[in-house]
């Protein structure tokens, strides 16, 4: 009987897992997760993602044990650990999902070279992390789409592979050493985990998907920007960790059908779009995709504004509410992300990399492609065809939180302010204003806009 290793990375599930199904077909299989020193050293394992990851690995191990197997966990250099496990198991092949980041490409190259030295084969599977592989849709004469709309048009015409069932049986060879599976309790003990962080794991992902199909999906097109309604799927952490298959999510939404499902599938397409951009332009994780020759603010004044933004003390309630939701949940409503990012990059005129770095420190769904390229889109250095658009936080708040429910939920200093007046507390009568333990605006919107236009040269 042949033996294969499956290296789990951002695909921590049993359903619709092409690498696992291919390995199981070989006979015996070693399901392996490596706590990679490289990811730790790069700072991509902050407390929230570490805690959510622990949930995912615990659930994955339990699912494998229900099928007669178990998860093998190792720590260290990923290439060294994979080669060691493959040797212990006398495995012929190692299967894994393709990645898009520069680190993922280097990891694949190192693994392939190391395994070939040992007489073994690395099998990399596309369209495991995304619905379509990054190179599946390209424009004529180019290696990737730089604008979303034509990409979406072509993406929508492609056939997405069918979802695979979870294997019924997983046979793991005896004697393969494993470290204990990480636990959320250990992650929480280390500190820094958001109090309201949601649970992880494939079973939780599938429970959420089922509830989403029965509930919010049909009205997603109408309600996805409703800040107080919390009417989004909240599946982004599960797509990031791969406890939910993007391909399966698309198929199930399309089976429901209707405008809500179409709007949801469009968001999955946005995710694929960003992955194909990063796959082609790996430097976009840190460098401007489209340089605007910005002269970003720095120095003590900028640092003070950045701290106010991080702490939800800008004096603009909807921005502060979003930032406080991020700190409490390790997650933020998508409309809140747009407003917080626009405020930092356009109103405060602070480098998008500052905000992107902070989001990655807290977001449980902190995906390099989506986070960095969404920040660039808002900052006007990315794929947005209107790079100088500025989102006015007051107008946006009145539109997407008309009675102020979202703001009062996250900014309790303002809970006694009635209705939409909560969005402009600086306009309250002096006596009412004096009772609030809430700061005034750190910059006037008109002044911020003028500074942005002058600095970018669009005035």
Secondary structure, 3 states (H helix, E strand, C coil): CEEEEEEECCCCCCCCCHHHHHHHHHEEEEEEEEEEHHHHHCCCCCHHHHHHHHHHHHHHHHHHHHCCCCEEEEEECHHHHHHHHHHHHCCCEEEEECCCCHHHHHHHHHHHHHHHHCCCEEEEECCCCCCCCHHHCCCCCCCCCCCHHHHHHHHHHCCCCCCCCCCCCCCCCCCCCCCCCCCHHHHHHHCCCCCCCCCCCHHHHHHHHHHHHHCHHHHHHHHCCCCCCCCCCCCHHHHHHCCCCHHHHHHHHHHHCCHHHHHHHHHHHHHHHHHHHHHHCHHHHCCCCCCCCCCCCCCHHHHHHHHHHHCCCCCCHHHHHHHHHHHHHCCCCHHHHHHHHHHHHHHCCCCHHHHHHHHHHHCCCCCHHHHHHHHHHHHCCCCCCCCCCCCCHHHHHHHHCCCCHHHHHHCHHHCCCCHHHHHHHHHCCHHHHHCCCCCCCCCCHHHHHHHHHHHHCCC
